Structure formats: C-alpha cells, structure tokens
Amino acid sequence: MSKPKVFEKPTGVKDYLPHAVSKLRRIERNVLECMRRWGYEQIITPTMEYYDTVGVASATSDQKLFKLLNQRGTTIVLRSEMTSPIARVASSLLKESPFPLRLSYHANVFRAFEEEAGRDAEFFQTGVELVGDPSSEADAEVIALAIASLKAAGVPSFKIAVGHVGFLNGLFGEALPDRPEEQENLKAHLLQRDHVGYRDALKKLELEDNVRGELEGILRLRGGVEVCEQALSLSRSTDAQAAIRQLCEVWEVLAAYGLQEHVLIDLTMIGDFSYYTGMTFEGYASHLGFPVCSGGRYDNLLAQFGRPAAATGFALKTTRILEVAEGDESEENRVLVVYGKESRREALHEAERLREEGLIAVTEKADALEAVLPELEAEAAEGPFVHRGMTFGSLVVYGQEEEGQQ
C-alpha cells in the first residue's frame, strides 16, 4: 500500500471551508435555539465510548463501528449515533432526575462504510431525545419539533413520512408465520425504498393469492388519515391493528398542532435501526433523494443500561441539510475598515464599536491609502463587493486626508 500524500485524508471524511462552516454553525445555532424553546436542554457526550456498553447497545451493525484499543487493551468505539450515549447518561448521571427528560445535542458521529459506497464516514447530527413518556402525545411532539427544527435550519420545502414498526411486524407475522428470513428479506427491500425489488421478492414466494395481494397492497398505503382505515381492513393482526390505532392518535395530535400539510402516513416505512419499537419517521427535502431527518420510538433501549423507560426522538442529518438550507450570514453586516498609519488607533476603536453593535468588522492597514481607495470606493458604491476573497456590505476609511498631506 502506497504512503498517502501530504494533502490526502482518509476516505469518507471532509474538510469544511469557512463558508460551509459559517452555514453549519448557523444551522446548529438556530436549531438548538428552537429546541431550547421547546424545553430541551443540551447535552454533550464523549466522542469515544466503551464497545461493551454503548457499542453493543447501538443498533449500528458491528462492521460499521470504528473500533480501537486503549493502552489496557479494552475495545473503544467512536460514537456511531447519539441515542445510545444519551440512554447511558439518562440511566447513570441523570438517574435521579424525574421523567420525562428532554435532551438535545449537536455532535459528529462516525460510521465505517465500504470505500466505494461514497458515503461520509464522519458527519454531523442535531437532535433530541424525549425519555420517560410512552404517550402518542410525545411521539407527536418530536415530529412537530422536527418540523420546527427543519424550518429553523432553513430547509425550504419538505415532507415527513410516518410509519409504525408494529404494523409491518404484525402484517408479516400474520402473512408469513415461521418464515423469519423471508420477512427480513422483504423488510430489507422496504428499508432501501426498493419497491421493484419488493415485488420481485414477493413473486418468488409460495403464497396464496389473497396473501400476496395483502403484501402488495401495503405499497399503496401512503397518504393522510384515510390510510389508517385502509390499513385496518388489510390485516387482522392484533399487533398491526394496535399500531394503526397509535398512528391515528399521533395524527390527531399533529392535527391539533396544525401540521397535517407537512406529514403523510407511509406504512412501508421501517426505521434503519433495530431498536425502534413503534412509530418511526423520516423527513425528505425537495430535490434531495436522501432523508434530512429521521427518528422514532425506542422503548427497550434504556433497559440495557438498567433504567427501563419509554423514549422517542429524532436526529437532523445536519451535513445533508447544508446542501439544501436557504439563508446565510448577511454580507451586508460585514464591514471593511481601511486605515492609514496615522489613523490606526481611531480605526481600530471604530472597528470595535461596530463589533459591539453585532456587525462583522475586518480591519486592514494600507501603506499607500490613496492608491487603493479609488478602486475600493468604486466597488463599494455599487453594493456588496469582494476584497481578498471576502464579500463586504460596506467600506469605512480612516486617514485619507492625512495620507494625502504626506
């Protein structure tokens, strides 16, 4: 294997240049403030966790975990998601805190993918966990907050698709009893949104016509509250019917929020983490094929850390949102302060005053002020202008007369 060149970096990681960092921090700041207003308090957990605790509890498959050994030979993992670390904290440092807990976070997470897949090995997430509330009201709250967070992040147009793990588990258990491998194969196609592959897999199974019709019928179960009625008539499974009734309750709460326009029920939805036990959802932005947020209910995870509790939450895929978010730091708020040697003190004090007013002030000493001013003033007169690769909304000059007298 050849030695990497000095400018190379591992596959799947990125350098973020100033413009992207500014946008990322704006999204982070606005979303965390939105979450704070909903009563969620920010938490920070370590980048590294023990494999035997958080690593094992995580639903990330073992081959996708980044592992390393510490000096004692203990296996450590880089966190692959934030739900398991927060479950650890809720069961230990916060074990005396009464439920429900409302916690928020912004963090980088790590997952090892095949190099040819072209996916990020390190990316950012911003999300919440609502721990200790088993109600449909809690599920609706995190969906409503996900919608508010996407708006705060500057995502202009999106839809939230909501499903329920119990519906598919109940339907497949009823239609394909004692055939777990075939059930998992069908679920894998649904997880990948591969409906063609799903239909092909159904054709290869030995099924009665009415059963095949039921399993094909779920691909049409996408829409508003009417989908719940259609689903209730599709399966007699107790688990499937209970799941649909829960979704109807969540829909009723979302209707009280007035958010139906952003939400659709999609009963082909199946979360990509094995710890989901109930409602799951994904958010899709217009013109972007990948989800920009995902979440759901996970009522069994905290028991692995010794404090059984129901929980629900979501994560914004902040790195993906960078591609679609509108808005940016206003270039009009950036001021270029140019000064000559004799006016240094005056100019630097003015720059500090501008910063105290919330503006961005960049200072620059010009040895030959009169030589550079005509071009700068001409550009500034036409509106925002670019100087040394940075865009400014206005220009302030100190020392022009003094330089002219020299």
Summary of the structure (lengths in Angstrom):
residues: 406
radius of gyration: 26.9
end to end distance: 63.5
largest distance: 97.8
contacts: 1260
relative contact order: 0.12
helix: 45%
strand: 22%
